[in-house]
Amino acid sequence: MNATFFLYLQRILLFNFMTYQKELVFQNKYITVYYQAQQRILEVTWTDDGTMNEESYKEAMLAILQTNNQYQPLYSLADTRQFLYSISPEVQTWINENIFTNSENRIIQKYAFVVPTNIFSLVSIQQTMEEGDREEKTKYFKSTEEALQWLLD
């Protein structure tokens, strides 16, 4: 079979993931979380309207942790294009101590981020992911399609 056929097949798989095979597992004002069981991908879409604060961010992260513990995904896709909150160094430390050190959370093999254009939010996300072994299994993308392609390769 030729490369064109495989590219076509890959696009069909991405289309199916993005439209039909997601299960809504959590939603609040700031995040919507889907799980795709077949590929074991947890997808988080951030929808900050500029009102997110430290408490609401931590609550969202704890909800994501709970979902990770329940579903045990291998891959994480975070769409942070609407993420306006800038994560302070203190909150980054809290995330590393309370979210990423959780043993159930360590099963994730790849983290893909669809990144915002807001440079402050982007830098705070990158700084948070630099700790431990996450930096080497984390990549940043401009589109969901690119991120999914990397996760599924």
Phi, psi and omega in degrees: 000150185266170183295329180297319179297316180295322176297317178299314180297319179297320179295323177296316179298317178296318179298316179298318179299315187285340187242323192241333193257018180263141175248124175290121183244343177196146176204137169217195183298332189251339181221149169234128185241126177242151173236134177247102189294319185299318180262355181057049179249129171260123182247124180243125176249121179271137182225060180282128178262015181097358182258357181295137176235183183302315182297314181290328176295314179298319177299318179296317180294323177293324176295320177296317178300315179299319178294318176302314181297324181286316187261341179053056180290155174269336185228148178234128177239118179244119175268104185253020181297333178255021180271110184256345183288135176261119186281116181290159177303324179295320179288325175301318177297317178300317179299314181294324182280328188250340183249302188280345176273352178297126186299325180293332182284343183286352180289339183295126184267330181217140174243121177245132179241128168269116197265152178281164174275345177290111186297325181292317177295317180300311181297319181292326176294313181298318179297322179296323183277353182286343183286150174061214183267006183288329184301320183285343179246024180239135176225157183240138186225162177268342182222155177296322181299315178297317181297314179296320180299316179295317180299321186273353178284000000 
